[in-house]
């Protein structure tokens, strides 16, 4: 093969969309669209009045050049909980960046929860992730994103990575939350710094949007006071005609992180609690 010839590597892509509506005191499926490696399954459980959607990347992970787009809508009065089949693994990128996008909508009086399992970053991985949320003025939303920098039990260290995480949340048309996180370079060394990770190997951000956000802060802080495996904090504000509660958690590894984020997610996810797949 001529040295100037470039081998085009196969890359994965996918788009999936789900919309749920209220029906006879419960929530049922209205729209389901799937393309490429992005699949959605909705386990049946007649005892529940909400819908739970499991997001599946059939490629088994992401690497540079891959792209996945998830779209979800809870119509007025509906409750939708989104989670993933397993942890999303982001592997070494020989070129390019893995791109993940989530577009979430909740109508009047609806509740939508974005609760994926952990994203695991491997050495030399590259991930750009965007979460855009559009809520009606009296809708509620819970967003969780846990990240693990290599699997500690496997002796993995992430000495080179790139993570870009962009969140934009609007309620009644008003921007109520915006953040841009960027981790680039030697993540293992960066996370050892006291002002960044204080030695943590995993982290999570948890955001709750709702008029009762400030009322929930006391319970969240009380729970975090007993957290001994890392560092965590939470605060709440009134903004844009609603409220928001934001918690940040640092942990030594994925196991320790899960021990904190699972009870917190269950506490803040209203009657829906934890996705069933998190406890299986």
GIDATA-V787500 format. One record per residue. N is the residue number from 1. RES is the residue in one letter. SS is DSSP state (~ for helix, > for strand, _ for the rest). PHI is phi in whole degrees, -180 to 180 (none if undefined). Layout:
n=N res=RES ss=SS phi=PHI
n=N res=RES ss=SS phi=PHI
//
This chain:
n=1 res=X ss=_ phi=none
n=2 res=X ss=_ phi=-61
n=3 res=X ss=_ phi=-62
n=4 res=X ss=_ phi=-84
n=5 res=X ss=_ phi=-80
n=6 res=X ss=_ phi=-105
n=7 res=X ss=_ phi=-83
n=8 res=X ss=_ phi=-86
n=9 res=X ss=_ phi=-80
n=10 res=X ss=_ phi=-70
n=11 res=X ss=_ phi=-126
n=12 res=X ss=_ phi=-102
n=13 res=X ss=> phi=-150
n=14 res=X ss=> phi=-172
n=15 res=X ss=> phi=-137
n=16 res=X ss=> phi=-140
n=17 res=X ss=> phi=-137
n=18 res=X ss=> phi=-138
n=19 res=X ss=> phi=-135
n=20 res=X ss=> phi=-123
n=21 res=X ss=> phi=-134
n=22 res=X ss=> phi=-75
n=23 res=X ss=> phi=-157
n=24 res=X ss=_ phi=51
n=25 res=X ss=_ phi=80
n=26 res=X ss=> phi=-131
n=27 res=X ss=> phi=-123
n=28 res=X ss=> phi=-130
n=29 res=X ss=> phi=-72
n=30 res=X ss=> phi=-115
n=31 res=X ss=> phi=-136
n=32 res=X ss=> phi=-141
n=33 res=X ss=> phi=-132
n=34 res=X ss=> phi=-140
n=35 res=X ss=> phi=-147
n=36 res=X ss=> phi=68
n=37 res=X ss=_ phi=-83
n=38 res=X ss=> phi=-92
n=39 res=X ss=> phi=-128
n=40 res=X ss=> phi=-133
n=41 res=X ss=> phi=-123
n=42 res=X ss=_ phi=-120
n=43 res=X ss=_ phi=-60
n=44 res=X ss=_ phi=-86
n=45 res=X ss=_ phi=-155
n=46 res=X ss=_ phi=-68
n=47 res=X ss=_ phi=-80
n=48 res=X ss=_ phi=-97
n=49 res=X ss=_ phi=-103
n=50 res=X ss=_ phi=-118
n=51 res=X ss=> phi=-105
n=52 res=X ss=> phi=-122
n=53 res=X ss=> phi=-114
n=54 res=X ss=> phi=-104
n=55 res=X ss=> phi=-90
n=56 res=X ss=> phi=-130
n=57 res=X ss=> phi=-99
n=58 res=X ss=_ phi=-71
n=59 res=X ss=_ phi=-75
n=60 res=X ss=_ phi=80
n=61 res=X ss=_ phi=149
n=62 res=X ss=> phi=-130
n=63 res=X ss=_ phi=-146
n=64 res=X ss=_ phi=-56
n=65 res=X ss=_ phi=96
n=66 res=X ss=_ phi=-77
n=67 res=X ss=> phi=-147
n=68 res=X ss=> phi=-135
n=69 res=X ss=> phi=-128
n=70 res=X ss=> phi=-112
n=71 res=X ss=> phi=-129
n=72 res=X ss=> phi=-144
n=73 res=X ss=> phi=-140
n=74 res=X ss=> phi=-106
n=75 res=X ss=_ phi=-67
n=76 res=X ss=_ phi=-50
n=77 res=X ss=_ phi=84
n=78 res=X ss=_ phi=-95
n=79 res=X ss=> phi=-127
n=80 res=X ss=> phi=-131
n=81 res=X ss=> phi=-115
n=82 res=X ss=> phi=-111
n=83 res=X ss=> phi=-146
n=84 res=X ss=> phi=-117
n=85 res=X ss=_ phi=-64
n=86 res=X ss=_ phi=-158
n=87 res=X ss=_ phi=-63
n=88 res=X ss=> phi=-90
n=89 res=X ss=> phi=-96
n=90 res=X ss=> phi=-111
n=91 res=X ss=_ phi=-89
n=92 res=X ss=> phi=-54
n=93 res=X ss=_ phi=-104
n=94 res=X ss=_ phi=-73
n=95 res=X ss=_ phi=-163
n=96 res=X ss=_ phi=77
n=97 res=X ss=_ phi=-130
n=98 res=X ss=> phi=-76
n=99 res=X ss=> phi=-119
n=100 res=X ss=> phi=-126
n=101 res=X ss=> phi=-131
n=102 res=X ss=> phi=-126
n=103 res=X ss=> phi=-119
n=104 res=X ss=> phi=-122
n=105 res=X ss=> phi=-134
n=106 res=X ss=> phi=-134
n=107 res=X ss=_ phi=-84
n=108 res=X ss=_ phi=-56
n=109 res=X ss=_ phi=69
n=110 res=X ss=_ phi=-86
n=111 res=X ss=> phi=-129
n=112 res=X ss=> phi=-130
n=113 res=X ss=> phi=-123
n=114 res=X ss=> phi=-108
n=115 res=X ss=> phi=-129
n=116 res=X ss=_ phi=-69
n=117 res=X ss=_ phi=-72
n=118 res=X ss=_ phi=-62
n=119 res=X ss=> phi=-93
n=120 res=X ss=> phi=-106
n=121 res=X ss=> phi=-94
n=122 res=X ss=_ phi=-95
n=123 res=X ss=_ phi=-60
n=124 res=X ss=_ phi=67
n=125 res=X ss=> phi=-84
n=126 res=X ss=> phi=-148
n=127 res=X ss=> phi=-137
n=128 res=X ss=> phi=-119
n=129 res=X ss=> phi=-128
n=130 res=X ss=> phi=-131
n=131 res=X ss=> phi=-124
n=132 res=X ss=> phi=-118
n=133 res=X ss=> phi=-124
n=134 res=X ss=> phi=-125
n=135 res=X ss=> phi=-112
n=136 res=X ss=_ phi=-67
n=137 res=X ss=_ phi=-57
n=138 res=X ss=_ phi=-112
n=139 res=X ss=_ phi=-82
n=140 res=X ss=> phi=-125
n=141 res=X ss=> phi=-152
n=142 res=X ss=> phi=-130
n=143 res=X ss=> phi=-125
n=144 res=X ss=> phi=-131
n=145 res=X ss=> phi=-136
n=146 res=X ss=> phi=-93
n=147 res=X ss=> phi=-130
n=148 res=X ss=> phi=-119
n=149 res=X ss=> phi=-94
n=150 res=X ss=_ phi=78
n=151 res=X ss=_ phi=-90
n=152 res=X ss=~ phi=-61
n=153 res=X ss=~ phi=-64
n=154 res=X ss=~ phi=-95
n=155 res=X ss=_ phi=71
n=156 res=X ss=_ phi=-85
n=157 res=X ss=_ phi=-124
n=158 res=X ss=_ phi=-101
n=159 res=X ss=_ phi=-93
n=160 res=X ss=_ phi=-151
n=161 res=X ss=> phi=-158
n=162 res=X ss=> phi=-143
n=163 res=X ss=> phi=-127
n=164 res=X ss=> phi=-122
n=165 res=X ss=> phi=-130
n=166 res=X ss=> phi=-120
n=167 res=X ss=> phi=-118
n=168 res=X ss=> phi=-137
n=169 res=X ss=> phi=-125
n=170 res=X ss=> phi=-118
n=171 res=X ss=> phi=-130
n=172 res=X ss=_ phi=59
n=173 res=X ss=_ phi=88
n=174 res=X ss=> phi=-94
n=175 res=X ss=> phi=-72
n=176 res=X ss=> phi=-112
n=177 res=X ss=> phi=-155
n=178 res=X ss=> phi=-144
n=179 res=X ss=> phi=-150
n=180 res=X ss=> phi=-134
n=181 res=X ss=> phi=-105
n=182 res=X ss=> phi=-138
n=183 res=X ss=> phi=-120
n=184 res=X ss=> phi=-141
n=185 res=X ss=> phi=105
n=186 res=X ss=_ phi=-82
n=187 res=X ss=~ phi=-64
n=188 res=X ss=~ phi=-60
n=189 res=X ss=~ phi=-73
n=190 res=X ss=~ phi=-61
n=191 res=X ss=_ phi=-71
n=192 res=X ss=_ phi=-80
n=193 res=X ss=_ phi=-70
n=194 res=X ss=_ phi=-60
n=195 res=X ss=_ phi=-83
n=196 res=X ss=_ phi=-113
n=197 res=X ss=_ phi=-125
n=198 res=X ss=_ phi=52
n=199 res=X ss=_ phi=88
n=200 res=X ss=_ phi=-73
n=201 res=X ss=_ phi=-112
n=202 res=X ss=> phi=-152
n=203 res=X ss=> phi=-153
n=204 res=X ss=> phi=-152
n=205 res=X ss=> phi=-118
n=206 res=X ss=> phi=-133
n=207 res=X ss=> phi=-126
n=208 res=X ss=> phi=-117
n=209 res=X ss=> phi=-114
n=210 res=X ss=_ phi=175
n=211 res=X ss=_ phi=-61
n=212 res=X ss=_ phi=-96
n=213 res=X ss=~ phi=-58
n=214 res=X ss=~ phi=-66
n=215 res=X ss=~ phi=-67
n=216 res=X ss=~ phi=-88
n=217 res=X ss=~ phi=-62
n=218 res=X ss=~ phi=-59
n=219 res=X ss=~ phi=-65
n=220 res=X ss=~ phi=-66
n=221 res=X ss=~ phi=-65
n=222 res=X ss=~ phi=-62
n=223 res=X ss=~ phi=-66
n=224 res=X ss=~ phi=-68
n=225 res=X ss=~ phi=-62
n=226 res=X ss=_ phi=-92
n=227 res=X ss=_ phi=-84
n=228 res=X ss=_ phi=-108
n=229 res=X ss=_ phi=-93
n=230 res=X ss=> phi=178
n=231 res=X ss=> phi=-122
n=232 res=X ss=> phi=-158
n=233 res=X ss=> phi=-157
n=234 res=X ss=> phi=-149
n=235 res=X ss=> phi=-150
n=236 res=X ss=> phi=-143
n=237 res=X ss=> phi=-145
n=238 res=X ss=> phi=-95
n=239 res=X ss=> phi=-162
n=240 res=X ss=_ phi=57
n=241 res=X ss=_ phi=82
n=242 res=X ss=> phi=-137
n=243 res=X ss=> phi=-130
n=244 res=X ss=> phi=-142
n=245 res=X ss=> phi=-123
n=246 res=X ss=> phi=-124
n=247 res=X ss=> phi=-123
n=248 res=X ss=> phi=-120
n=249 res=X ss=> phi=-131
n=250 res=X ss=> phi=-114
n=251 res=X ss=> phi=-144
n=252 res=X ss=_ phi=-71
n=253 res=X ss=_ phi=-158
n=254 res=X ss=~ phi=-64
n=255 res=X ss=~ phi=-64
n=256 res=X ss=~ phi=-65
n=257 res=X ss=~ phi=-63
n=258 res=X ss=~ phi=-64
n=259 res=X ss=~ phi=-63
n=260 res=X ss=~ phi=-98
n=261 res=X ss=~ phi=-70
n=262 res=X ss=~ phi=-64
n=263 res=X ss=~ phi=-63
n=264 res=X ss=~ phi=-65
n=265 res=X ss=~ phi=-63
n=266 res=X ss=~ phi=-64
n=267 res=X ss=~ phi=-66
n=268 res=X ss=~ phi=-97
n=269 res=X ss=_ phi=-92
n=270 res=X ss=~ phi=53
n=271 res=X ss=~ phi=-73
n=272 res=X ss=~ phi=-73
n=273 res=X ss=_ phi=61
n=274 res=X ss=_ phi=-83
n=275 res=X ss=_ phi=-59
n=276 res=X ss=~ phi=-60
n=277 res=X ss=~ phi=-68
n=278 res=X ss=~ phi=-67
n=279 res=X ss=~ phi=-104
n=280 res=X ss=_ phi=-78
//
